Amino acid sequence: MNIKILISNQDEVGKTVKKLGYKFEEINEDVIDFNYNSADAIVVICRHESSAKIPSLTVHHPGNPGKETMGGQPFSLGIAFPKLITSIYREIIKIPIEIDKVFEATHHGPTSLNIPVVFAEVGSDKSFWNNENIVRNLVEAVLRGIENLDNIDCEKIITGIGGPHYAYNISKLAIKSCISHIISKHYISEINSNIMNQLLERSINKPNTIVFDSVNKKNREKILSLIYSNKISIESI
């Protein structure tokens, strides 16, 4: 499989990656809205911004589960790659640096590419984006994750619904299972049949389990009524 790592010359982490001497393909566009199809899958290494300024290494899939957009189209999910993102995450958690290592919920573009995209990010301000040690460790984890892809084991293929944007509970499940899209609690009210269909279909490895994270009974029942398949297991945490 042809998996390419991309960086943006507009991105602070991308600039640090280049400074370190890595020769990855560069794009001129912002990482949340670009076109690229010269691969079977893409891993974008870039910055993560947070108002809380929490030091972090994060991974996530792209998509806009609701009407609000930040690149890409509303109510549109990119193609997930659970085995790839989980393989990378399992390498990230081995990094011997005291820093948050977590899955984020699905957010921002691009949403229209016909190949899967995984984001691997450094947060949350310039002091971390320009930290060569942190960035180098992330890049090496991504490279190992790609190399180990064929050996990855998935007890389940999980799509998560509910919980905060920083999906700490879902992240714990990545030790044994592989993670597809995650829809945070902020978009529960906007979930419709279109989004549910995309959750189950826009993924290289099709989810077989939905995990609800702190979703109340009323919202669970609403979401379950939208599921077209009876082959999906339902769990709550």
Stockholm file with secondary structure:
# STOCKHOLM 1.0

chainA/1-237         MNIKILISNQDEVGKTVKKLGYKFEEINEDVIDFNYNSADAIVVICRHESSAKIPSLTVHHPGNPGKETMGGQPFSLGIAFPKLITSIYREIIKIPIEIDKVFEATHHGPTSLNIPVVFAEVGSDKSFWNNENIVRNLVEAVLRGIENLDNIDCEKIITGIGGPHYAYNISKLAIKSCISHIISKHYISEINSNIMNQLLERSINKPNTIVFDSVNKKNREKILSLIYSNKISIESI
#=GR chainA/1-237 SS CCEEEEEETTSHHHHHHHHTTCCCEEESSCTTSCCCCSSSEEEEEEEEECTTCCCEEEEECCEECSSCCSSSCTTEECCBCHHHHHHHHHHHTTCCSCSEEEEBCSCSSCCCCSSCEEEEEEEESHHHHTCHHHHHHHHHHHHHHHHTGGGCCCSCEEEEEESCSBCHHHHHHTTTSEEEEEECGGGGGGCCHHHHHHHHHSBSSCCCEEEEESCCHHHHHHHHTTCCCSSCEEEEC
#=GC SS_cons         CCEEEEEETTSHHHHHHHHTTCCCEEESSCTTSCCCCSSSEEEEEEEEECTTCCCEEEEECCEECSSCCSSSCTTEECCBCHHHHHHHHHHHTTCCSCSEEEEBCSCSSCCCCSSCEEEEEEEESHHHHTCHHHHHHHHHHHHHHHHTGGGCCCSCEEEEEESCSBCHHHHHHTTTSEEEEEECGGGGGGCCHHHHHHHHHSBSSCCCEEEEESCCHHHHHHHHTTCCCSSCEEEEC
//
